[in-house]
């Protein structure tokens, strides 16, 4: 994951059963926080901002990843749309411009 920006656009990874998707997403971030090499950043957009709230178990792992020095960023437009700007457990509000800057220097790994 080193030198990659994770683009998270969902709070439930994969098609089909939503609860299974939430469990898969949580497992991914639980394992990622244990890896030696961390991503350059995690940028959350669309429903991905919901994974940063207390309603998502993934937020616990994303908070730890953030505490390990990885920027965890929430698209301001998306957070405002879902009315969670003041409800984030993990991450900081950011802009699409910041994502463009990050993706110019890093490969993007998309979770949709």
C-alpha positions as CSV (number, residue, x, y, z in Angstrom):
1,X,0.0,0.0,0.0
2,X,3.0,2.3,0.3
3,X,2.8,5.3,-2.1
4,X,-0.9,4.6,-2.7
5,X,-3.9,6.8,-1.9
6,X,-7.0,4.7,-1.0
7,X,-10.1,6.2,-2.5
8,X,-13.0,5.0,-0.4
9,X,-16.4,5.7,-2.0
10,X,-18.6,3.3,0.0
11,X,-19.4,2.3,3.5
12,X,-20.1,-1.3,2.4
13,X,-17.5,-3.0,0.1
14,X,-18.9,-5.0,-2.7
15,X,-22.2,-5.7,-4.3
16,X,-24.9,-7.8,-2.6
17,X,-25.4,-8.1,1.1
18,X,-24.8,-4.7,2.8
19,X,-23.9,-6.1,6.2
20,X,-21.4,-8.5,4.7
21,X,-19.9,-5.6,2.8
22,X,-19.6,-3.6,6.0
23,X,-17.8,-6.5,7.7
24,X,-15.4,-6.8,4.7
25,X,-14.6,-3.1,4.8
26,X,-14.0,-3.3,8.6
27,X,-11.7,-6.3,8.1
28,X,-9.7,-4.6,5.4
29,X,-8.9,-1.5,7.6
30,X,-8.3,-3.7,10.7
31,X,-5.6,-5.6,8.7
32,X,-4.2,-2.5,7.0
33,X,-3.5,-0.8,10.4
34,X,-1.3,-3.7,11.3
35,X,0.8,-3.5,8.1
36,X,4.3,-2.0,8.2
37,X,3.8,0.0,5.0
38,X,0.9,2.4,5.2
39,X,-0.8,4.2,2.4
40,X,0.0,7.8,1.7
41,X,-3.6,8.8,2.5
42,X,-7.2,7.6,2.7
43,X,-9.6,9.9,0.9
44,X,-13.3,9.3,1.5
45,X,-16.0,10.5,-0.9
46,X,-19.7,9.8,-1.6
47,X,-20.9,7.1,0.9
48,X,-17.3,6.6,2.0
49,X,-17.7,9.5,4.4
50,X,-20.2,7.4,6.3
51,X,-17.4,5.0,7.2
52,X,-15.8,7.8,9.2
53,X,-18.8,8.1,11.6
54,X,-19.5,6.2,14.9
55,X,-22.1,4.2,13.0
56,X,-19.4,2.3,11.2
57,X,-17.0,-0.1,12.8
58,X,-14.5,0.8,10.1
59,X,-14.2,4.2,11.7
60,X,-12.4,2.6,14.7
61,X,-9.6,1.3,12.5
62,X,-9.5,4.4,10.4
63,X,-9.0,6.5,13.5
64,X,-6.0,4.3,14.5
65,X,-4.6,4.5,11.0
66,X,-4.9,8.3,11.2
67,X,-3.1,8.2,14.6
68,X,-0.3,6.3,12.9
69,X,0.3,9.3,10.7
70,X,-1.8,8.6,7.6
71,X,-4.0,11.5,6.5
72,X,-7.7,10.3,6.5
73,X,-9.7,12.8,4.6
74,X,-13.4,13.4,4.0
75,X,-14.7,15.2,1.0
76,X,-16.4,18.3,2.3
77,X,-19.2,18.3,-0.4
78,X,-20.0,14.6,0.5
79,X,-19.9,15.1,4.3
80,X,-22.2,18.1,3.9
81,X,-24.5,16.2,1.6
82,X,-24.9,13.3,4.1
83,X,-24.9,15.8,7.0
84,X,-22.0,14.2,8.9
85,X,-19.5,17.0,8.9
86,X,-19.8,17.4,12.6
87,X,-20.3,13.6,13.3
88,X,-16.9,12.3,12.1
89,X,-15.2,9.9,14.5
90,X,-12.1,9.7,12.3
91,X,-10.7,11.8,9.6
92,X,-10.6,15.5,8.7
93,X,-12.7,17.5,6.3
94,X,-10.9,18.1,3.0
95,X,-11.5,19.1,-0.6
96,X,-11.5,17.4,-3.9
97,X,-8.5,19.7,-4.8
98,X,-6.5,17.9,-2.1
99,X,-7.4,14.5,-3.6
100,X,-6.3,15.7,-7.0
101,X,-3.0,16.8,-5.5
102,X,-2.5,13.5,-3.7
103,X,-3.4,11.4,-6.8
104,X,-1.0,13.4,-8.9
105,X,1.9,12.0,-6.8
106,X,0.5,8.5,-5.9
107,X,-1.3,5.6,-7.4
108,X,-5.0,5.4,-6.5
109,X,-6.4,2.2,-5.0
110,X,-10.2,2.4,-5.2
111,X,-12.7,0.8,-2.8
112,X,-16.2,1.1,-4.4
